[in-house]
Amino acid sequence: MPGVVPVKNWTETTFPDDQYNVNIHRPLYNTKPRACWACPIAHCRDLTIPDGKYAGEHEEPEAESKAAWSSLTGINDPAATIYLASLCDKLGIDTKEAGFTVSMAQECYTKGLLTKDQTDGLELDWGNIEAIDALLRKIAVREGWIGNALAEGAMRAAQAIGGDATKFAIHFGKGNAPHVHESRGMAYHMFSQTVADLSSHVGIGVPFDPDMGYATPVASFDPDALSKFIADTAPKRLFEECLGVCDFVAYVTVDIMAAAVNSVTGFSMTRSDCLEVGERIASLQRAFNLRHGKTAADDSISPRMQEGPKEGVSWVSIAPHMEKMKSGYYKMMGWDEITSKPLPDTLKRLKMESVIQDLWC
């Protein structure tokens, strides 16, 4: 889908992905649901590639792993995508960080910033499956200069490569990669990750939630509306995250989550109690990160993430609005609008008085 699927380190916006349609490849690979106990959704699936160099049993990659090892890195071979996603799991490598790191290295190679001497002879052209396979193995054990550099992730690897590489790296302020989407056309998606303290969405990951008063999608490039939406949905998202249950199952109303918690624990939590827990998590995460060196300036996006589109869909960058959006979000969270420190009154309301001395004394 143009404007949603990440293509070649965000240098393009279209990709011939018809053969990645699940209705096409699932029958080819004898795909079978593998649900967790009592799960009605069966999000995970096992599959078997019957023949060829990638033959064998694998887990079906979910959307982001599929994107990382197809469009993002220029691969158009579903079997290879499945294999590389499985390889990441076996190597213990995060698929989104690896995907954006490898695609950054590929762009550097195709533009002459990386040589074959630096890559240990690997030709990191778009779609070179064998080279990506070898590179992931090097990253896992920090083999050679290239493996050691890329093991640090896209931001630090780009700094090691030097030159224009830092313009190509896709990451947030402290270096973590985004979800494997084309986030520049999804302002709510990008901003939610920018201000998060958990390297993922701090608010709801879609632009609407009737349960929180958003029956229709929030306007894509209304800075004030976006800030308010993320602040309003953060408590629900974070309460849901602390339940220790699958996001696909827990995506329900706060009232239903409260009823489930009360049934299991014997508590008498109300909707407002649940949302207060979410607020407390948000402020505690922020306080912890501030105490360990984070600043409001780290709520930022890299140069490539600030760019507008080169082709296809019509986008408007959130970069010119970022400071206003951040200040609005901080204010609605009960934090200082400049430093993002949770305010003493907010910490008192959330029964977190002990944190005040860490931030304000």
C-alpha positions in Angstrom: 0.0 0.0 0.0 1.6 3.3 -1.1 2.6 5.5 1.8 2.3 2.7 4.4 4.9 0.1 3.4 8.5 1.1 3.9 10.5 0.9 0.7 14.3 0.8 0.4 15.1 2.7 3.6 12.3 5.2 2.8 13.8 6.3 -0.5 10.8 5.1 -2.4 7.1 4.7 -1.7 5.9 1.9 -4.0 6.7 -1.8 -4.0 5.3 -4.7 -6.1 4.1 -6.7 -3.2 1.2 -8.7 -4.7 2.8 -12.1 -4.0 3.0 -11.2 -0.3 -0.8 -11.3 -0.1 -1.7 -13.9 2.6 -4.3 -15.4 0.4 -1.6 -16.3 -2.1 1.3 -17.4 0.0 -0.4 -19.2 2.9 -1.8 -22.1 0.7 1.6 -22.4 -0.9 3.4 -22.9 2.4 0.8 -25.1 4.2 0.2 -22.4 6.8 -1.5 -23.5 10.0 -2.7 -21.4 13.0 -0.8 -21.8 16.2 -2.8 -20.1 19.0 -1.8 -19.5 22.5 -4.0 -21.4 25.0 -7.7 -20.4 24.7 -6.9 -17.7 22.2 -9.7 -17.0 19.7 -7.5 -15.0 17.3 -4.6 -17.3 16.5 -2.4 -14.4 15.4 0.7 -16.7 15.2 1.0 -19.3 12.4 3.4 -22.0 11.5 4.3 -22.8 7.9 6.4 -25.1 5.8 8.3 -24.1 2.7 8.2 -27.3 0.7 11.2 -27.0 -1.5 14.1 -24.7 -2.6 17.0 -23.3 -0.7 14.7 -22.1 2.1 12.8 -25.3 2.6 11.8 -26.2 6.1 9.5 -25.3 8.9 9.3 -21.7 10.0 7.0 -19.3 11.9 5.1 -17.0 9.6 6.5 -13.5 10.0 4.2 -10.9 11.3 3.7 -7.6 9.4 6.8 -5.7 10.5 9.2 -8.6 10.1 7.6 -9.2 6.7 8.2 -5.6 5.7 11.7 -5.5 7.1 12.9 -8.3 4.9 10.9 -7.4 1.8 10.2 -3.9 0.8 12.5 -2.1 3.3 15.5 -4.0 2.0 14.4 -4.4 -1.6 13.6 -8.2 -1.4 10.8 -9.5 -3.6 10.9 -13.2 -2.6 8.4 -14.4 0.1 10.3 -17.5 0.9 13.5 -15.5 1.5 11.5 -13.0 3.6 10.3 -15.9 5.8 13.8 -17.3 6.0 15.4 -14.0 7.1 12.7 -13.2 9.6 13.3 -16.7 11.1 17.1 -16.1 11.1 16.7 -12.9 13.1 14.7 -14.8 15.7 17.4 -17.5 15.9 20.2 -14.9 16.2 18.3 -13.0 18.9 18.2 -9.8 16.8 15.4 -7.3 16.9 13.8 -7.3 13.5 12.9 -3.7 13.3 16.3 -2.4 14.4 18.0 -4.9 12.2 15.8 -4.0 9.3 16.5 -0.2 9.4 20.2 -0.8 10.2 20.7 -3.1 7.2 18.6 -0.9 4.8 20.7 2.2 5.9 23.9 0.2 5.1 22.4 -0.8 1.8 21.7 2.8 0.9 25.2 3.8 2.0 26.7 1.0 -0.2 24.6 1.9 -3.3 25.6 5.6 -2.9 29.3 4.8 -2.4 29.6 5.6 1.3 30.5 2.0 2.1 33.0 0.0 0.1 33.4 -3.8 -0.4 36.6 -3.6 1.8 34.5 -2.2 4.6 31.7 -4.8 4.1 34.1 -7.8 4.0 33.3 -8.3 0.3 29.6 -8.3 0.7 27.7 -6.5 -2.1 24.9 -4.8 -0.2 22.7 -4.0 -3.2 19.0 -3.8 -2.7 17.5 -7.3 -2.7 20.8 -9.2 -2.3 19.5 -11.9 -0.1 22.7 -13.8 0.3 24.6 -10.7 1.4 21.9 -9.8 3.9 22.0 -13.3 5.3 25.8 -13.0 5.8 25.5 -9.5 7.2 23.0 -10.5 9.9 25.3 -13.3 11.0 28.2 -10.8 11.2 26.1 -8.4 13.2 25.1 -11.1 15.7 28.7 -11.8 16.6 30.2 -8.4 15.8 32.4 -9.9 13.1 34.6 -7.5 11.3 34.4 -3.8 11.1 31.0 -3.9 9.5 29.5 -6.4 11.9 30.7 -4.5 14.9 29.5 -1.1 13.6 26.1 -2.3 12.6 25.5 -4.1 15.8 25.1 -0.7 17.5 22.0 0.0 15.5 21.2 2.5 12.7 22.1 5.8 14.5 25.5 4.8 15.8 26.3 2.7 12.8 25.7 5.8 10.6 28.0 7.8 12.9 30.7 5.2 12.4 30.3 5.2 8.6 30.3 9.0 8.5 29.5 11.5 5.8 25.9 11.6 4.6 25.1 8.3 6.4 23.6 10.2 9.3 21.1 11.7 6.9 20.0 8.2 5.9 19.6 6.6 9.3 16.0 6.3 10.5 15.7 6.6 14.2 14.3 8.6 17.1 16.4 10.9 19.3 18.1 8.3 21.5 18.7 5.9 18.6 15.8 3.5 18.6 14.2 2.5 15.3 10.5 3.1 14.6 8.0 0.4 13.8 8.6 -1.0 10.3 6.1 1.2 8.5 6.4 4.2 6.3 5.6 6.5 9.3 6.1 9.8 7.5 2.5 9.6 6.2 1.2 8.5 9.6 1.6 11.6 11.8 -0.2 10.2 14.9 2.0 7.0 14.6 5.3 8.9 14.3 4.5 11.4 17.1 3.3 8.7 19.5 6.7 6.9 19.1 8.6 10.2 19.3 7.4 11.1 22.8 7.2 7.6 24.1 9.5 6.4 26.9 9.1 2.7 25.9 10.4 2.9 22.3 6.9 2.1 21.0 3.5 3.7 20.9 2.7 5.7 24.1 -0.9 6.2 22.9 -3.3 4.1 20.9 -1.6 2.9 17.7 -4.5 3.8 15.4 -5.9 7.3 14.9 -9.2 6.7 16.6 -10.8 5.0 19.6 -14.5 5.5 20.4 -13.9 4.3 24.0 -11.7 7.3 24.6 -14.0 9.8 22.8 -12.5 9.5 19.3 -15.2 7.9 17.1 -13.7 9.1 13.9 -10.0 9.4 13.0 -8.1 12.4 14.3 -7.1 14.9 11.6 -3.7 13.7 10.2 -1.9 17.0 10.3 -3.6 19.0 13.0 -0.8 19.5 15.6 -3.1 20.4 18.4 -5.5 17.5 17.8 -2.6 15.0 17.4 -1.0 16.1 20.7 -4.4 15.8 22.5 -5.2 12.4 21.0 -1.9 10.9 22.1 -2.2 12.4 25.6 -5.8 11.2 25.9 -5.1 7.7 24.8 -1.7 7.1 26.6 -3.3 6.1 29.9 -5.4 3.4 28.3 -2.5 2.1 26.2 -0.2 1.9 29.2 -2.7 0.3 31.5 -3.3 -2.3 28.8 0.5 -2.9 28.5 0.9 -3.6 32.2 -1.7 -6.4 32.2 0.7 -8.9 30.8 -1.7 -10.0 28.1 -1.6 -10.0 24.3 -2.3 -6.7 22.7 -4.5 -8.3 20.1 -6.8 -9.7 22.8 -6.7 -6.7 25.1 -7.8 -4.2 22.5 -11.1 -3.6 24.3 -12.7 -0.9 26.4 -11.3 0.2 29.7 -14.5 -1.0 31.4 -14.0 -4.5 30.1 -10.3 -4.4 31.2 -11.4 -3.3 34.6 -14.0 -6.0 34.9 -11.4 -8.7 33.9 -8.9 -7.4 36.4 -11.5 -7.4 39.1 -12.6 -10.9 38.3 -9.1 -12.3 38.5 -7.9 -10.3 41.6 -11.0 -9.5 43.6 -10.1 -5.8 43.3 -12.8 -3.2 42.7 -11.1 -1.0 40.1 -13.1 1.5 38.3 -12.5 3.0 34.8 -10.9 6.1 36.4 -8.7 3.8 38.6 -7.4 2.1 35.5 -6.6 5.3 33.6 -4.8 6.7 36.7 -2.6 3.6 36.7 -1.8 4.4 33.0 -1.0 8.0 33.9 1.2 6.9 36.7 3.2 4.6 34.4 3.7 7.4 31.9 5.0 9.8 34.5 7.2 7.2 36.2 8.7 6.1 32.9 9.4 9.8 32.0 10.9 10.5 35.5 13.1 7.4 35.3 14.5 8.3 31.9 15.1 11.9 32.8 17.0 10.8 35.9 19.2 8.7 33.6 20.1 11.4 31.2 17.2 11.8 28.8 16.1 15.3 28.0 13.1 16.8 26.1 15.5 17.3 23.2 15.6 13.5 22.8 12.0 13.5 21.8 13.0 14.0 18.2 13.3 12.4 14.8 16.2 11.9 12.5 16.8 13.9 9.3 15.3 11.1 7.0 12.2 11.1 9.2 11.8 14.8 8.7 11.8 14.6 4.9 8.7 14.9 2.8 7.8 12.4 0.0 9.8 11.9 -3.1 6.9 10.4 -5.0 3.4 9.0 -4.6 1.2 10.0 -1.7 0.8 13.6 -0.4 2.4 14.0 3.0 3.1 16.9 5.3 6.1 16.6 7.6 5.4 16.9 11.3 9.0 18.3 11.8 8.0 22.0 11.6 5.2 21.4 14.2 7.3 19.2 16.5 8.1 21.6 19.3 4.5 22.8 19.5 3.2 19.3 19.5 5.6 18.3 22.3 4.8 21.3 24.5 1.1 20.5 24.0 1.5 16.9 24.9 3.7 17.6 27.9 1.1 20.1 29.2 -1.8 17.7 28.9 0.2 15.0 30.6 0.8 17.4 33.6 4.5 17.8 32.8 6.6 20.9 32.4 6.1 22.3 28.9 9.8 22.9 28.3 11.7 20.1 30.2 9.0 17.4 30.2 9.5 16.9 33.9 6.3 15.6 35.6 5.2 18.6 37.7 5.1 18.3 41.5 1.3 18.7 41.6 1.0 15.9 39.0 3.2 13.6 41.0 1.2 14.3 44.2 -2.1 13.6 42.5 -0.7 10.3 41.3 0.6 9.4 44.7 4.2 9.6 43.6 5.5 12.2 46.1 8.8 10.2 46.5 9.7 11.1 42.9 9.5 14.8 43.4 12.9 15.0 45.1 14.6 13.2 42.1 13.3 15.8 39.7 12.8 19.0 41.5 15.1 19.1 44.6 
